[in-house]
Amino acid sequence: MATSSGRPLAIIAGGGSVPLHVAAAALGSGRKVLVLGIEGEADARIVDYPHEWINWGQIGRLEKLLAAHGTRDIVLIGGVKSRPDFKRLRPDLGTVRLLPRLISMMASGDNTVLTGTIRIFEEWGYSVVGAHEVSPDLVAAPGIVAGPTPRSGDLDDVRLAIAAARGIGVLDAGQAAVAMNGRVVALEASEGTDGMLERVAALRAHGRLKSRGPAGVLAKCAKPQQDLRVDMPTIGPETVTGAAKAGLAGIAIESGRVMIADRTETERRTKEAGLFVFAVGGQAAA
Amino acid sequence: MATSSGRPLAIIAGGGSVPLHVAAAALGSGRKVLVLGIEGEADARIVDYPHEWINWGQIGRLEKLLAAHGTRDIVLIGGVKSRPDFKRLRPDLGTVRLLPRLISMMASGDNTVLTGTIRIFEEWGYSVVGAHEVSPDLVAAPGIVAGPTPRSGDLDDVRLAIAAARGIGVLDAGQAAVAMNGRVVALEASEGTDGMLERVAALRAHGRLKSRGPAGVLAKCAKPQQDLRVDMPTIGPETVTGAAKAGLAGIAIESGRVMIADRTETERRTKEAGLFVFAVGGQAAA
């Protein structure tokens, strides 16, 4: 990515450490940054960077901040746990103007909120770019990410779990699956990846899934319709711990299409648990 | 199905009430029956019908019994919970002869056991027929099976859940899915249908799935590669109770391709819980 000749990259920051990582990566590549932390969500350490705090009632202020700093590119990154409470907001004029649209976006679900938000920024004249475009180490190149080389049987489970995760992605149901000893044993939907891994651990504990020693692979893939600029499947240290508790041999992700949050700690836990994290290519990056 | 002019239908009976139902249906249509109850599995009430008890060590005896009764058609029906313990068997000559083949079938998983068993019976000169061919009321015609007519939103969830269940069937992962308010919220794999329904109930109890009043549909479909003569997806009274506890509006099944065990009790519980059971057509019966 070319540097924007002094124009700061705006990072609209939800929760977690990834927004800080993106800010550091941008600075490291010679870009200026402006971190716009969402109140109640963003990590307090954003104060180490040029920053402003914003809330859902300050969309007019956000628009002015972006313009005043000469922003061209915007990254939206980090989790957002709470929904805006429109009854308690003290909306500025910019928010009031967008309120009917925001409420309708909220009512239609998470995907609509993200695509709607991108559209608003684009109407204002900005480009929304992916965090992984600013910080390419957030995603994996094909091959071993951490841990030992998968054995032949593990690679069969890698292929099967990846096929299953892609299959349910097409159904818009979930992003993850577990295959063990040549069988698909778990598919993710509303329970989420951590919930699915807890289920696999319970099935093993109750003898419903039998295997000597570590076996099985968690695969995580992007859905074909997912906008990877703002909505990437993610693994992180908790995923590794969940996979280890489920007695799995490793984790497979799509190269370039799945984010690794807190990569240093993720790799450390992977090695500590004796698992592998393996990235497969084969599907064009979006 | 034509009657076999005095030749008894052999019903190799695993657990549950369905083998008894098939025996009664065959007698009701003017056929003779011979129920061959698997020891430790079949319901004790098979003694109300012409019967013999058999175990995994008596394959030679089974072969002689079938021949002595002039059998032509065989139904394999009912659950088998335990695997044969080849170390504790006292095998007759017929079993000894088949032992290497049986052990290799067991090692390759449930599907191989079923297709391998069919092949052995066919090599002996018998036809394996589906329980639903003898007792067509075990499956549903398209339309309402029990309970009220699904509302328009429920029909959307019926379509979505059926599409998801068929989608994971293609992956050979599971046979069932739950859709709620236009989203796929659960996909079945090794936890089974009852386990998946418990998960949906827990997600609702913890507020992870929100809905006022009953909402959502459990769909159950046959996998495309499933041999419906010996391996049909099944719903029954426990499925209805599980769906009610998960707060669902109803259950959708494929017509002709999903068995309804204990239909009287299944329909009674469906009405009592205010659910619907709805059968969709559209896929050719195998």
Interface residues (C-beta under 8 A of the other chain):
Chain A: G109 A163 A164 G167 I168 V170 L171 D172 A173 G174 A177 V178 R183 V184 V185 A186 L187 E188 A189 S190 E191 G195 R199 L203 R208 L209
Chain B: G109 A163 A164 G167 I168 V170 L171 D172 A173 G174 A177 V178 R183 V184 V185 A186 L187 E188 A189 S190 E191 G195 R199 L203 R208 L209
